[in-house]
Amino acid sequence: MDRFRDDEHREIHKPKSSMMLNRSMTLHNAANPIEFPEKPVYFYPSPPSIKRTGSVKKLHTSPLGSMGTSFKGTVKKLCSLFESRKPSNLQPQSPTKPAKSFNSDSRVSSFSDLGFTLPGTKDSVVIYFTSLRGIRRTFEDCYTARMILKSYQVKIDERDISMDSAFKKELQNVLDQKNVNLPQVFIKGKYIGGSEVIKQLNEMGELSKLLRGLPLRPPGYTCEGCGDMRFLPCSYCDGSRKYFDEDEGQLRRCPDCNENGLVRCPLCCS
């Protein structure tokens, strides 16, 4: 019995050769050959050849090619062709004027030659400006000139023509001009110029020489009367620009304030 079981066990675990996959027989079996489809070969037509002789012939038959074979002759004919197409009514342009160079010595010495002086301001700096932002460029120029002058901590008499029209008339009379650009600066009673002159004098170090000897302002000083606004409401008419005349029994125009009902601050503008 034991021998029979051993034989049976061997037959069960005996590998069967028919169940194994033989790759060589499968791939190279002559009975069932595997046929791979062949890819078709496409033959594209060859590009047309460039006919250089034809292009050369076209060039010679064109108007440009008929101008001649020499290079110099062709250039001359091309120039004459383009010159003939130019309009004949063109006027020669006037030569541009060269820009004037800024000379510190000549510019500073020319201030006295202008003859513009502001009486009663020999010991101060006066600037005419506007605080309105209607014209951006004018406002920026006025602000720049004021900041440059304030950086030297000198006492400045700021005259805002937008707050008092009397300053505008005063400036027009001093400069003898009706249309005056802002800002305009006077140092020690002498006319200096506008924002561009102040900026260039500051860059060259000439502005400090002009401001030498003027009374200084304490750093961080703010007027207690107006808060550096330079104007106060009129105390006589309370800014209404009118007062009641009891003798005549009617309203009168206030003689102390301006058109805005304001007066100059007596502390910082005296």
Residue pairs with C-beta under 8 A, 6 or more apart in sequence:
27 34
59 65
60 66
64 74
64 78
67 73
67 74
67 77
67 78
68 74
68 77
102 200
104 201
104 204
104 206
107 197
107 200
107 201
108 201
108 206
108 210
111 190
111 191
111 192
111 193
112 190
114 191
116 174
116 175
116 190
116 191
117 174
117 186
117 189
117 190
117 191
118 126
118 174
118 186
118 189
118 190
118 191
119 189
120 189
121 157
121 186
121 188
121 189
122 188
122 189
123 188
123 214
123 215
124 155
124 156
124 157
124 188
124 214
124 215
125 149
125 154
125 155
125 156
125 157
125 185
125 186
125 187
125 188
125 211
125 214
126 156
126 157
126 159
126 185
126 186
127 145
127 146
127 149
127 156
127 157
127 158
127 159
127 183
127 184
127 185
127 186
128 159
128 161
128 167
128 168
128 171
128 180
128 182
128 183
128 184
128 185
129 142
129 145
129 146
129 158
129 159
129 160
129 161
129 182
129 183
130 138
130 139
130 142
130 160
130 161
130 162
130 182
131 139
131 142
131 160
131 162
131 163
132 139
132 162
133 139
138 181
138 182
141 182
141 183
141 194
141 195
142 182
142 183
142 195
144 195
144 198
144 199
145 183
145 185
145 194
145 195
145 198
145 199
146 156
146 158
146 183
148 198
148 199
148 202
148 207
149 156
149 185
149 198
149 211
150 156
152 207
152 208
152 211
153 216
153 217
153 218
153 219
154 211
154 214
154 215
154 216
154 217
155 214
155 215
155 216
155 217
156 217
157 269
158 230
159 167
159 170
159 171
160 167
160 230
160 231
161 167
161 168
161 171
161 182
163 230
163 231
163 258
163 260
163 262
164 231
164 258
164 259
164 260
164 262
164 264
165 258
165 259
166 258
168 180
171 180
171 184
172 178
172 180
174 191
175 184
175 191
181 194
182 194
183 194
183 195
183 198
184 191
184 193
184 194
185 191
185 192
185 193
185 194
185 197
185 198
186 192
187 210
187 211
187 214
188 210
188 214
192 198
192 201
192 210
198 207
201 207
201 210
222 228
223 229
223 230
223 265
223 267
223 268
224 267
225 232
225 265
225 266
225 267
225 268
226 232
226 265
226 267
226 268
228 268
229 265
230 264
230 265
230 268
230 269
231 260
231 262
231 263
231 264
231 265
232 262
232 263
232 264
232 265
233 239
233 257
233 261
233 262
233 263
234 241
234 254
234 256
234 257
234 261
234 262
234 263
235 263
236 243
236 254
236 256
236 257
237 243
237 254
237 256
237 257
237 261
238 261
239 257
239 261
239 262
240 254
240 261
241 253
241 254
241 257
241 259
241 261
242 251
242 252
242 253
242 254
243 251
243 252
243 254
244 250
244 251
244 252
245 251
245 252
254 261
256 263
257 263
